[in-house]
Amino acid sequence: MKKSNLVLLKTLAWIACLWPFAVLAWGAVNNTLGADPTAHIELTTGYTTLMLLTIGLGITPLRRVSPRLSWLIKFRRLIGLFAFFYATVHMLAYVGLYAGFSVQSMLEDIAKRRFITMGVTAYLLLIPLALTSTNWAIRKLGGKRWNLLHKLVYAAALCGVIHYWWQVKTGVLLPLPFTVAVIVLLLARPVLTWRQRRKVRPVAV
């Protein structure tokens, strides 16, 4: 891919990733976030986090299916860091707006409310991924250990989906598209690996 095209796509990716936050900021300034602004912020940031995690999970299978899409790898770190950014805003909104920065309230919520327990777990899984997203971290850890560590994103995505299911009311199917997408993208990895091994397996004479 030409450098100019890559720069254009990255610029568009930045705009797309920042758009939900810009809309929230504009709504907060103009007091147009609805009757429950805190719930709106939580819903938007949580939804965007899951969306970006799902998109990030889709990059590797797409590259394996079509070598022409190998350039997508250049967007994986960007998408992953934006996912962590929205997860952090999501967490801070809970800590500040719901729990009122009360450690006691947060500990009680984590112990009693399972969707919060799962949400905190998902966020904690994302922290080491964000901290080791630099080239320096890759060199220090080594490619094999870095890749192993970053498989935590699978668990984080699953925890995020479960967090969503446990948060919505019974009968609400909003988390279903994410559930299907994440499961398909996770299952695609071993399937594509198996297919690749079959192609390179020597044929017996």
Summary of the structure (lengths in Angstrom):
residues: 205
radius of gyration: 19.2
end to end distance: 40.9
largest distance: 73.9
contacts: 549
relative contact order: 0.10
helix: 84%
strand: 0%
